[in-house]
Amino acid sequence: MTVLETILSNTYTTVDLNRRLARAREFVEYFVYRQTDDKESIIKNSALIDELELFLERKGEKERDVTAICEWGESAWTTLATKDPSEQFKNLSRLIENLPIIDLYLPHKLPDEALDAIGEQFREKFGRYVILDVRISSKMIGGCAFSFQGHYYDYSFQKRAESHHAEITEMVKNIGRDQAVAE
């Protein structure tokens, strides 16, 4: 598995991806450029994840991000921290620029766990490398809409209401009639 595949295994949105990569870069720069001789020993003894976890906790990262970033595993972190880190992050940036993006429109912010579940669903349908760019639309009442590869899919409440306008109008006209007939 490539480093990017590893990162995408638990990262579904552009916001999470950018934040986690920024922390990854900070850690690699801290680790590679610090003035100490124990770097090779840490890598050899598979203690890089422990170093990473301490670094992220000192930075005050959310537990969710600490867990996700540490789950990338020793192999990904060894690659990032030992094989010309600057070049590694440039390559990652180039690959990320070419990821297929789904613009997801929601009426309000969802919990991170819900976005992860939605991300998994989209990957099952559109491919394992898609990433969600979540946008909050105050005009949307309920449901969602998304745009992918030039196609727009609208599953909003408003769209459903518009497509059933005649039925809804008839129901509204009949409010109270059923009750008046029963009396």
Legacy VTK file of the C-alpha trace (Angstrom):
# vtk DataFile Version 3.0
C-alpha trace
ASCII
DATASET POLYDATA
POINTS 183 float
0.000 0.000 0.000
1.358 3.444 -0.900
1.599 6.240 1.628
-1.350 8.016 -0.031
-3.482 4.859 0.052
-2.627 4.484 3.724
-3.635 8.086 4.443
-6.895 7.708 2.517
-7.752 4.529 4.413
-9.112 6.648 7.276
-9.368 10.156 5.828
-12.463 11.086 3.815
-12.737 14.880 3.617
-10.518 17.612 2.214
-10.553 19.368 5.591
-9.298 16.273 7.442
-6.792 15.496 4.696
-5.260 18.985 4.720
-5.183 19.208 8.532
-3.645 15.753 8.965
-1.043 16.326 6.259
-0.065 19.626 7.874
0.459 17.821 11.198
2.352 15.035 9.427
4.686 17.540 7.822
5.226 19.308 11.163
6.098 16.025 12.835
8.470 14.917 10.081
10.258 18.285 10.129
10.484 18.128 13.922
11.749 14.546 13.845
14.200 14.860 10.957
15.711 18.217 11.887
15.910 17.913 15.659
19.339 17.873 17.231
19.601 14.342 18.574
21.335 11.108 17.682
18.519 8.721 18.617
16.520 9.027 15.342
17.878 5.815 13.834
17.381 3.960 17.094
13.769 5.125 17.261
13.125 3.921 13.708
14.962 0.626 14.213
13.038 -0.108 17.430
9.652 0.732 15.876
9.142 3.590 18.321
8.295 6.195 15.681
4.553 5.929 16.342
5.151 6.541 20.064
7.164 9.666 19.190
4.405 10.773 16.818
1.670 10.272 19.404
3.569 12.314 22.002
4.205 15.060 19.458
0.528 15.282 18.465
-0.685 15.248 22.056
1.724 18.072 22.954
0.268 20.012 20.005
-3.212 19.549 21.479
-4.604 17.587 18.533
-8.040 16.030 18.798
-7.973 12.389 19.870
-9.700 11.448 16.614
-6.841 12.909 14.556
-4.140 11.445 16.799
-5.680 7.993 16.352
-6.119 8.384 12.586
-2.614 9.711 12.000
-1.010 7.026 14.172
-3.033 4.351 12.340
-1.098 5.186 9.174
1.468 2.859 10.661
5.174 2.474 11.063
5.817 1.801 7.365
4.209 5.037 6.125
5.909 7.086 8.824
9.306 5.531 8.188
8.933 6.384 4.494
7.910 9.962 5.259
10.626 10.490 7.856
13.595 8.896 6.096
13.270 9.183 2.326
13.867 12.896 1.646
10.816 14.264 3.479
10.594 17.368 1.331
10.357 15.262 -1.818
7.892 12.868 -0.177
5.496 15.703 0.658
5.874 17.253 -2.810
4.944 13.904 -4.341
1.997 13.544 -1.982
0.797 17.047 -2.887
0.944 16.221 -6.596
-1.006 13.007 -6.076
-3.594 14.740 -3.897
-4.170 17.439 -6.522
-5.309 14.678 -8.890
-7.695 12.952 -6.501
-11.304 12.910 -7.690
-13.307 15.283 -5.496
-16.986 15.048 -4.684
-18.529 18.361 -3.662
-21.065 17.415 -0.997
-23.702 20.005 -0.066
-25.355 19.640 3.326
-27.862 21.817 5.210
-25.742 21.763 8.393
-22.484 20.413 9.782
-22.497 16.710 10.570
-20.455 14.889 13.211
-17.079 13.644 11.958
-18.142 10.017 12.350
-21.143 10.613 10.067
-18.921 12.219 7.430
-16.567 9.231 7.613
-19.504 6.863 7.056
-20.717 8.977 4.133
-17.170 9.007 2.750
-17.043 5.219 2.891
-20.360 5.011 1.013
-19.134 7.342 -1.711
-15.923 5.343 -2.081
-17.914 2.145 -2.532
-19.890 3.784 -5.314
-17.310 6.073 -6.999
-13.912 4.561 -6.206
-11.540 4.217 -3.296
-9.647 7.436 -3.954
-12.499 9.962 -3.922
-12.399 12.652 -1.286
-15.300 14.779 -0.050
-15.259 18.554 -0.131
-18.087 19.297 2.303
-19.974 22.538 1.840
-22.726 23.830 4.077
-25.632 25.395 2.197
-27.963 27.528 4.286
-30.499 27.406 1.423
-30.870 23.651 1.818
-33.545 22.562 4.279
-32.846 18.842 4.410
-31.280 16.023 2.466
-28.136 16.629 0.458
-26.776 17.255 -3.006
-23.442 16.462 -4.578
-21.445 17.171 -7.664
-18.993 14.728 -9.208
-17.248 14.719 -12.582
-19.546 17.336 -14.076
-22.804 15.799 -12.849
-25.043 17.278 -10.168
-27.201 15.007 -8.021
-29.892 16.658 -5.911
-31.423 14.666 -3.064
-32.580 17.693 -1.123
-35.968 18.081 0.515
-36.640 21.066 -1.743
-36.053 19.007 -4.890
-38.340 16.245 -3.627
-41.026 18.769 -2.716
-40.792 20.351 -6.175
-41.138 16.989 -7.900
-44.273 16.186 -5.851
-45.727 19.700 -5.930
-49.171 18.678 -7.255
-49.572 15.927 -4.660
-48.520 18.213 -1.816
-50.859 20.958 -3.018
-53.759 18.483 -3.113
-52.943 17.260 0.394
-52.896 20.834 1.700
-56.256 21.573 0.028
-57.761 18.552 1.751
-56.583 19.459 5.243
-59.636 19.663 7.408
-61.999 18.218 4.773
-61.521 14.668 6.015
-62.260 15.812 9.549
-65.357 17.825 8.480
-66.789 14.803 6.637
-66.310 12.567 9.689
-68.275 14.942 11.920
LINES 1 184
183 0 1 2 3 4 5 6 7 8 9 10 11 12 13 14 15 16 17 18 19 20 21 22 23 24 25 26 27 28 29 30 31 32 33 34 35 36 37 38 39 40 41 42 43 44 45 46 47 48 49 50 51 52 53 54 55 56 57 58 59 60 61 62 63 64 65 66 67 68 69 70 71 72 73 74 75 76 77 78 79 80 81 82 83 84 85 86 87 88 89 90 91 92 93 94 95 96 97 98 99 100 101 102 103 104 105 106 107 108 109 110 111 112 113 114 115 116 117 118 119 120 121 122 123 124 125 126 127 128 129 130 131 132 133 134 135 136 137 138 139 140 141 142 143 144 145 146 147 148 149 150 151 152 153 154 155 156 157 158 159 160 161 162 163 164 165 166 167 168 169 170 171 172 173 174 175 176 177 178 179 180 181 182
